[in-house]
């Protein structure tokens, strides 16, 4: 895609550049086993007997993306309580800069309401 953009620009065609000069790229394909959808809402996270608030950012059948000012370390087991009261168990697989990536112990169903919030 980058090569196509550069070729267009070199030819004077700017179909992916707005009048303001902002580059407007098409959505990129995800290279994940299960695509993520945007999600939102506050949730509670339970790790090692401690509880803290987090913001739900995205979800897939296999995991959640969260944001929190005090993220737990990768490798920790966790339970996330969603805004609807459901609790999902998993483990922290990524934790950096306030962002948390969690892999769920049990995959969400394709019809799970969390995945229909796109």
C-alpha positions in Angstrom: 0.0 0.0 0.0 2.8 2.4 0.8 4.3 1.9 -2.7 0.9 2.6 -4.3 0.6 5.8 -2.2 4.1 7.0 -3.3 3.5 6.2 -6.9 0.2 8.2 -6.8 2.0 11.1 -5.2 4.8 11.0 -7.7 2.3 11.1 -10.5 0.5 14.1 -9.0 -2.5 12.1 -8.0 -3.4 12.6 -4.3 -6.5 10.5 -3.8 -5.5 9.7 -0.2 -4.6 13.3 0.8 -7.3 15.6 2.1 -7.4 19.3 1.1 -6.0 20.1 4.6 -2.9 17.9 3.7 -3.9 15.1 6.1 -3.2 11.6 4.8 -6.3 9.4 4.8 -5.2 5.8 4.6 -7.8 3.1 4.1 -8.3 0.7 7.0 -5.6 -1.9 7.3 -6.2 -5.6 7.5 -5.4 -7.1 11.0 -2.9 -9.9 11.2 -4.6 -11.5 14.2 -6.3 -14.8 14.6 -9.3 -13.0 15.8 -9.9 -9.3 14.9 -10.4 -6.7 17.5 -13.3 -4.4 17.8 -13.5 -1.1 19.6 -15.0 -1.3 23.0 -15.5 1.3 25.7 -16.5 1.5 29.3 -15.0 1.4 32.8 -14.1 -1.9 34.3 -12.6 -3.3 37.4 -9.5 -5.4 37.3 -8.5 -7.9 40.0 -4.9 -8.9 40.3 -3.2 -10.6 43.2 -5.9 -9.5 45.7 -5.7 -5.8 44.5 -8.5 -4.1 42.6 -8.1 -1.1 40.3 -10.1 0.7 37.7 -9.3 0.5 34.0 -10.8 1.6 30.7 -11.9 -1.0 28.2 -10.4 -0.1 24.8 -10.9 -3.1 22.5 -11.9 -6.7 22.5 -11.5 -9.9 20.5 -12.7 -13.4 21.0 -9.3 -14.2 22.7 -8.5 -11.0 24.6 -9.0 -7.5 25.8 -7.2 -4.2 25.5 -7.3 -2.0 28.6 -5.9 1.3 29.7 -4.9 2.1 33.3 -2.5 4.4 35.0 -1.2 1.4 37.1 -1.0 -1.6 34.8 0.0 -5.0 36.3 3.1 -6.8 35.1 3.0 -9.2 32.2 2.4 -12.8 33.2 0.0 -12.0 36.1 -3.3 -13.7 36.3 -6.3 -11.3 36.3 -10.0 -11.1 36.3 -11.8 -8.2 34.5 -15.3 -7.2 35.6 -17.1 -5.6 32.7 -19.7 -2.8 32.9 -22.4 -5.4 32.5 -21.1 -7.3 35.6 -19.6 -10.3 33.8 -16.2 -11.4 35.0 -13.6 -12.7 32.5 -10.5 -14.5 33.7 -7.2 -14.2 31.8 -3.6 -13.3 32.0 -1.7 -10.1 31.3 0.4 -10.7 28.1 1.5 -7.1 27.5 1.8 -4.2 29.9 3.5 -0.9 28.8 2.8 2.8 29.1 -0.6 2.3 30.8 -1.8 -0.1 28.2 -2.7 -3.7 29.1 -3.2 -6.6 26.7 -5.0 -9.6 28.3 -5.5 -13.0 26.9 -8.7 -14.6 28.0 -8.9 -18.1 29.5 -12.1 -18.8 27.7 -12.8 -17.5 24.2 -15.8 -15.2 23.8 -18.6 -16.5 21.6 -18.9 -14.9 18.1 -22.3 -13.6 19.3 -20.9 -12.0 22.5 -22.4 -8.5 23.0 -18.9 -7.2 23.7 -17.9 -8.0 20.1 -20.9 -6.3 18.6 -20.0 -2.8 19.8 -18.0 -1.9 16.6 
